[in-house]
Amino acid sequence: MSFIVKNTTFPGLLDLLAPHSCRGCGHINSILCNRCKNNIILDHLERPPKLKLPKSFPPTFIVSDRAGLVNVLIHDFKYNSARALATSFAEILHQILPPLPSSTIIVPLPTAQQHIHARGLDHTYLITKKLARLSGCRMERLLIRNNNTVQVGSDRKTRLTQAKSAYLVNPDIKINPTATYLLFDDVWTTGASMKAAVKKLRQAGAKNIVVALLAVSRLEQK
């Protein structure tokens, strides 16, 4: 079994002396060293996260549950502007996903503009851009935000209601019914956002959809 050493204060102190230190082991010069990155992939292979989904839902691939090192990395990436992690996340996704047809179109779930402004980055866009390069596929911003509703901190009922009208299909991009669309989001909390996005794509004519996630809340695995 692989083992990930979780550090908190130690990597933070190293950051004062080096550009990056691994959030898993404290190794200098990399925010996520190859060993810890490989451990995440191995943990996925040994203990794949379980998520109850409707039979009609697209095939779904999840890196990890939202805990431990993966949770620390997601937080650093989104809230501490650790842009270097976009490459690491893309490399991990590339390893856990099945081989993708070259015609696959990678679609990030759009981030609310207020989050982009507050954090200084568009996290789903950065990851899918890197993943597209690794896989030789194309990335398209096929979905756009219909409003600026922010779901962070909302309860489950509110999230489900908000998500129904959160997205629109970009009218400037034509759906190819023969292409595979890989929908990506970082975290599945209630699933409301991803379910709404899948529904929009299907309504627009997409036939082949695959879902990829970095992490899923443990509450949703029950």
C-alpha positions as CSV (number, residue, x, y, z in Angstrom):
1,M,0.0,0.0,0.0
2,S,1.3,3.5,-0.8
3,F,1.7,6.0,2.0
4,I,1.5,9.8,1.8
5,V,3.1,11.8,4.5
6,K,0.9,14.8,5.3
7,N,2.9,17.9,6.3
8,T,1.4,21.3,7.3
9,T,3.9,23.8,8.9
10,F,7.1,22.1,7.5
11,P,6.4,22.8,3.8
12,G,5.3,26.3,4.7
13,L,8.6,27.0,6.3
14,L,10.5,25.6,3.3
15,D,8.6,27.9,1.0
16,L,10.4,30.8,2.6
17,L,13.7,29.3,1.4
18,A,12.8,27.7,-1.9
19,P,10.4,28.4,-4.8
20,H,8.3,25.4,-3.9
21,S,8.2,22.5,-1.4
22,C,6.2,19.3,-1.9
23,R,3.0,19.4,0.1
24,G,3.2,15.7,0.6
25,C,6.8,15.2,1.9
26,G,8.5,18.6,2.0
27,H,10.9,17.8,-0.9
28,I,12.3,21.1,-2.2
29,N,11.8,22.6,-5.7
30,S,8.5,20.9,-6.5
31,I,5.1,21.7,-5.1
32,L,4.2,18.0,-5.7
33,C,7.1,15.7,-6.2
34,N,7.0,12.7,-8.5
35,R,6.9,10.2,-5.6
36,C,3.9,11.9,-3.9
37,K,2.2,12.3,-7.3
38,N,2.6,8.6,-8.0
39,N,1.3,7.8,-4.6
40,I,-1.9,9.6,-5.4
41,I,-2.2,7.6,-8.6
42,L,-1.5,4.3,-6.8
43,D,-4.0,5.1,-4.1
44,H,-6.6,5.7,-6.8
45,L,-5.8,2.3,-8.3
46,E,-6.0,0.5,-4.9
47,R,-9.0,2.4,-3.4
48,P,-11.0,4.0,-6.2
49,P,-13.6,6.4,-4.7
50,K,-17.2,5.2,-4.9
51,L,-20.0,7.4,-5.9
52,K,-23.7,6.5,-6.3
53,L,-24.9,7.7,-9.7
54,P,-28.0,7.1,-11.8
55,K,-27.6,4.4,-14.4
56,S,-28.1,7.0,-17.1
57,F,-25.2,9.1,-15.9
58,P,-22.0,9.1,-18.0
59,P,-18.9,7.1,-17.1
60,T,-17.3,9.0,-14.2
61,F,-13.6,8.9,-13.2
62,I,-12.5,10.3,-9.9
63,V,-8.9,10.7,-8.7
64,S,-9.6,10.6,-4.9
65,D,-12.0,11.4,-2.1
66,R,-11.6,14.9,-0.8
67,A,-9.2,14.3,2.1
68,G,-5.6,14.2,3.0
69,L,-3.0,15.4,0.6
70,V,-5.4,15.8,-2.3
71,N,-7.6,18.1,-0.3
72,V,-4.5,20.2,0.7
73,L,-3.5,20.5,-2.9
74,I,-6.9,21.5,-4.1
75,H,-7.0,24.2,-1.4
76,D,-3.5,25.5,-2.3
77,F,-4.4,25.6,-6.0
78,K,-7.7,27.4,-5.7
79,Y,-7.1,29.7,-2.7
80,N,-3.3,30.2,-2.6
81,S,-2.8,30.6,-6.4
82,A,-0.5,27.6,-6.6
83,R,-0.6,27.6,-10.4
84,A,2.1,25.0,-10.7
85,L,-0.4,22.4,-9.5
86,A,-2.4,22.7,-12.8
87,T,0.3,20.6,-14.5
88,S,0.4,18.1,-11.6
89,F,-3.4,17.6,-11.6
90,A,-3.4,17.3,-15.4
91,E,-0.7,14.6,-15.2
92,I,-2.6,12.7,-12.6
93,L,-5.9,12.8,-14.6
94,H,-4.0,11.7,-17.7
95,Q,-2.9,8.6,-15.8
96,I,-6.2,7.6,-14.3
97,L,-8.4,8.3,-17.4
98,P,-8.8,5.6,-20.1
99,P,-7.2,6.3,-23.5
100,L,-9.2,9.1,-25.1
101,P,-10.1,9.2,-28.8
102,S,-8.2,12.0,-30.6
103,S,-11.6,13.6,-31.4
104,T,-12.3,14.1,-27.7
105,I,-13.3,17.6,-26.7
106,I,-12.4,18.5,-23.1
107,V,-14.9,20.9,-21.5
108,P,-14.2,22.6,-18.2
109,L,-17.1,23.5,-16.0
110,P,-17.0,27.3,-16.1
111,T,-15.9,29.1,-12.9
112,A,-17.9,32.0,-11.6
113,Q,-16.3,35.3,-12.5
114,Q,-16.3,36.5,-8.9
115,H,-14.2,33.5,-8.0
116,I,-11.8,34.1,-10.9
117,H,-11.3,37.7,-9.8
118,A,-10.9,36.8,-6.1
119,R,-8.5,34.0,-6.6
120,G,-6.6,35.3,-9.6
121,L,-7.1,32.2,-11.7
122,D,-9.6,30.0,-13.4
123,H,-8.8,26.6,-11.9
124,T,-10.9,24.4,-14.2
125,Y,-9.6,26.1,-17.3
126,L,-6.0,25.9,-16.3
127,I,-6.2,22.1,-15.6
128,T,-8.1,21.3,-18.8
129,K,-5.7,23.3,-20.9
130,K,-2.8,21.2,-19.6
131,L,-4.8,18.0,-19.9
132,A,-5.6,18.8,-23.5
133,R,-1.9,19.2,-24.3
134,L,-1.0,15.9,-22.6
135,S,-3.7,13.9,-24.3
136,G,-3.6,15.5,-27.7
137,C,-7.2,16.5,-27.5
138,R,-8.9,19.8,-27.9
139,M,-10.2,22.0,-25.1
140,E,-13.3,24.1,-25.7
141,R,-15.2,26.5,-23.4
142,L,-18.4,24.9,-24.5
143,L,-20.3,25.8,-21.4
144,I,-20.8,29.4,-20.1
145,R,-22.2,30.7,-16.9
146,N,-25.8,31.8,-17.1
147,N,-25.6,33.8,-13.9
148,N,-23.1,34.7,-11.2
149,T,-24.7,32.5,-8.5
150,V,-22.0,31.3,-6.1
151,Q,-22.5,27.9,-4.6
152,V,-19.7,27.9,-2.1
153,G,-21.3,27.8,1.4
154,S,-24.8,27.0,0.1
155,D,-26.7,24.1,1.5
156,R,-27.6,21.1,-0.6
157,K,-31.2,22.2,-1.5
158,T,-29.9,25.7,-2.6
159,R,-27.1,24.2,-4.7
160,L,-29.5,21.9,-6.5
161,T,-31.9,24.8,-7.3
162,Q,-29.1,27.1,-8.4
163,A,-27.4,24.6,-10.6
164,K,-30.5,24.0,-12.8
165,S,-30.0,27.4,-14.4
166,A,-26.3,27.9,-13.9
167,Y,-25.0,27.0,-17.4
168,L,-25.7,27.6,-21.0
169,V,-24.2,26.0,-24.1
170,N,-22.0,28.5,-25.9
171,P,-24.0,29.5,-29.0
172,D,-20.7,30.1,-30.9
173,I,-19.7,26.5,-30.7
174,K,-21.4,23.7,-32.6
175,I,-22.0,20.4,-30.9
176,N,-20.5,17.4,-32.8
177,P,-22.8,14.4,-32.1
178,T,-20.1,11.9,-33.0
179,A,-17.4,13.4,-30.7
180,T,-16.6,12.4,-27.1
181,Y,-17.0,15.3,-24.6
182,L,-15.0,15.0,-21.4
183,L,-16.6,17.2,-18.7
184,F,-14.2,18.3,-15.9
185,D,-14.7,19.8,-12.5
186,D,-12.4,19.8,-9.5
187,V,-14.8,18.7,-6.7
188,W,-18.1,16.9,-6.5
189,T,-19.9,18.2,-3.5
190,T,-23.6,17.6,-4.2
191,G,-23.2,16.8,-7.8
192,A,-25.6,19.5,-8.8
193,S,-23.3,21.4,-11.1
194,M,-22.0,18.4,-13.0
195,K,-25.5,16.9,-13.4
196,A,-26.8,20.2,-14.7
197,A,-23.8,20.4,-17.1
198,V,-24.4,16.9,-18.4
199,K,-28.1,17.7,-19.0
200,K,-27.2,20.8,-21.0
201,L,-24.8,19.0,-23.2
202,R,-27.3,16.2,-23.9
203,Q,-30.0,18.7,-24.7
204,A,-27.6,20.4,-27.2
205,G,-27.0,17.1,-29.0
206,A,-23.9,15.5,-27.3
207,K,-24.2,11.7,-27.4
208,N,-20.9,10.6,-25.9
209,I,-20.0,12.2,-22.5
210,V,-17.4,11.2,-20.0
211,V,-16.9,12.9,-16.6
212,A,-13.6,13.5,-14.8
213,L,-13.2,14.8,-11.2
214,L,-10.3,15.5,-8.9
215,A,-12.2,14.7,-5.7
216,V,-15.5,13.8,-4.3
217,S,-16.9,14.7,-0.9
218,R,-17.0,11.8,1.5
219,L,-20.6,12.7,2.3
220,E,-21.6,11.9,-1.3
221,Q,-20.0,8.5,-1.2
222,K,-22.5,7.1,1.2
